[in-house]
């Protein structure tokens, strides 16, 4: 004849505080924790040169991100006085140090850029092993300066 075996578990009631602590521990073990990988916030230089008879703007700036990651910087330039809007993009490898970057934003509107105030906005997205590791959005009021021969070659034209 086989012995009848039963398993007995002894349960001890937990206090409210103990139950909350146990839930938090379980949730922490199951959740992902993000870390900030963009170390130096990205920024824009000013003034920015307008080129191609007002159809494009050379946008430049700086920022820093984790060494070895790839950063994509999506750029938008808007000028309310002219109604012009341009977009551009820059991709580069992160060095882990402060880096300079530059890209041409080309008009997506029929309006042309002129010298004067504008706004530049950017979205930096870093990736490692094909996965997004961080994003950073920013905007800055900038000045646009149409490049003319007088501005570009002042020493030659005005000795």
VOGU-3710 file (C-alpha; in Angstrom, 3 decimals, decimal comma):
1> xxxxxxxxxx> 0,000/0,000/0,000  1,272/3,461/-0,957  1,524/6,143/1,606  -0,666/9,156/1,006  1,627/12,137/0,680  0,307/15,658/0,868  2,324/18,793/0,534  1,729/21,429/3,089  2,764/25,011/2,618  2,706/27,277/5,556
11> xxxxxxxxxx> 1,616/30,805/4,663  2,477/33,739/6,815  0,433/36,849/6,304  2,476/39,872/5,121  1,954/43,335/6,432  0,876/46,035/3,974  4,415/47,471/3,925  6,032/44,065/3,369  3,635/43,264/0,522  4,384/46,635/-1,140
21> xxxxxxxxxx> 8,140/46,065/-0,812  7,828/42,594/-2,349  5,798/44,010/-5,281  8,381/46,748/-5,883  11,235/44,216/-5,878  9,400/42,002/-8,377  8,577/44,980/-10,621  12,183/46,221/-10,524  13,464/42,799/-11,551  11,076/42,719/-14,526
31> xxxxxxxxxx> 11,349/46,302/-15,738  13,882/47,902/-18,064  15,825/50,889/-16,852  16,853/53,556/-19,334  20,120/55,412/-19,105  21,039/58,752/-20,647  23,517/58,084/-23,449  23,654/61,539/-25,002  26,198/63,155/-22,728  26,410/66,670/-24,142
41> xxxxxxxxxx> 23,168/68,221/-25,366  23,139/69,005/-29,057  23,041/72,616/-30,200  23,045/74,876/-33,272  25,528/77,499/-34,388  24,364/80,963/-35,422  24,383/82,679/-37,868  23,654/79,997/-40,447  24,523/80,663/-44,102  21,772/80,680/-46,730
51> xxxxxxxxxx> 23,021/79,209/-50,023  21,718/78,188/-53,436  19,853/81,501/-53,919  17,733/80,946/-50,817  16,834/77,282/-51,422  19,149/75,823/-48,754  20,672/76,563/-45,357  23,987/75,196/-44,076  23,146/74,038/-40,557  25,928/73,271/-38,111
61> xxxxxxxxxx> 26,224/72,543/-34,443  27,727/70,367/-31,754  26,873/67,519/-29,422  28,247/64,433/-27,758  27,168/60,822/-27,490  28,511/57,444/-26,394  31,617/56,310/-28,287  30,936/53,729/-30,971  27,251/54,514/-31,381  25,761/55,946/-34,573
71> xxxxxxxxxx> 23,904/59,269/-34,325  21,330/60,554/-36,800  20,474/64,247/-36,563  17,218/65,261/-38,280  17,037/69,031/-38,857  14,224/71,476/-39,644  14,716/75,187/-40,324  11,700/77,512/-40,469  11,594/81,214/-41,225  8,239/82,816/-40,438
81> xxxxxxxxxx> 9,001/86,080/-42,277  9,518/84,299/-45,616  7,407/81,205/-44,978  10,368/79,008/-45,952  10,866/75,538/-44,456  13,856/73,234/-45,006  14,838/69,796/-43,787  18,104/67,908/-43,660  19,833/65,023/-41,977  23,307/64,128/-40,775
91> xxxxxxxxxx> 24,628/60,723/-39,729  27,947/60,153/-38,039  29,778/57,880/-35,645  29,919/59,040/-32,020  33,404/59,613/-30,604  32,424/59,970/-26,938  33,715/63,567/-27,040  32,150/66,878/-28,051  31,756/66,706/-31,835  30,960/69,287/-34,490
101> xxxxxxxxxx> 28,537/68,422/-37,287  27,248/70,144/-40,413  24,525/69,420/-42,958  22,621/71,174/-45,726  18,885/71,633/-45,116  17,040/71,948/-48,425  13,764/73,841/-48,826  10,614/71,725/-48,875  8,500/74,836/-49,480  8,269/77,073/-52,526
111> xxxxxxxxxx> 9,323/80,077/-50,414  12,999/81,062/-50,291  15,137/81,866/-47,247  16,444/85,386/-46,691  18,759/87,032/-44,174  17,028/87,413/-40,822  15,698/85,460/-37,824  14,634/81,817/-38,075  14,224/78,746/-35,895  16,226/75,524/-36,145
121> xxxxxxxxxx> 14,980/72,323/-34,540  16,738/68,996/-34,289  16,188/65,426/-33,239  19,312/63,400/-32,403  18,794/59,629/-32,290  21,599/57,307/-31,207  21,756/53,630/-32,104  23,874/50,674/-31,023  23,619/47,258/-32,657  20,594/48,443/-34,644
131> xxxxxxxxxx> 18,617/49,501/-31,553  17,737/53,057/-30,520  19,568/53,914/-27,305  18,534/57,553/-26,812  16,847/60,565/-28,384  17,224/64,279/-27,765  15,056/67,086/-29,207  15,896/70,786/-29,177  15,123/74,080/-30,917  17,023/77,362/-31,083
141> xxxxxxxxxx> 16,355/80,799/-32,511  19,068/81,473/-35,089  19,996/84,175/-37,565  20,247/83,399/-41,262  22,758/85,214/-43,419  22,517/85,099/-47,215  25,981/84,524/-48,627  26,947/87,124/-51,176  30,304/87,814/-52,744  30,721/90,768/-50,385
151> xxxxxxxxx> 30,212/88,572/-47,347  32,146/85,597/-48,727  35,121/87,480/-50,215  35,292/90,843/-48,416  39,069/91,215/-48,770  38,995/90,709/-52,544  36,062/93,019/-53,296  36,870/95,732/-50,755  40,674/96,131/-50,517
//
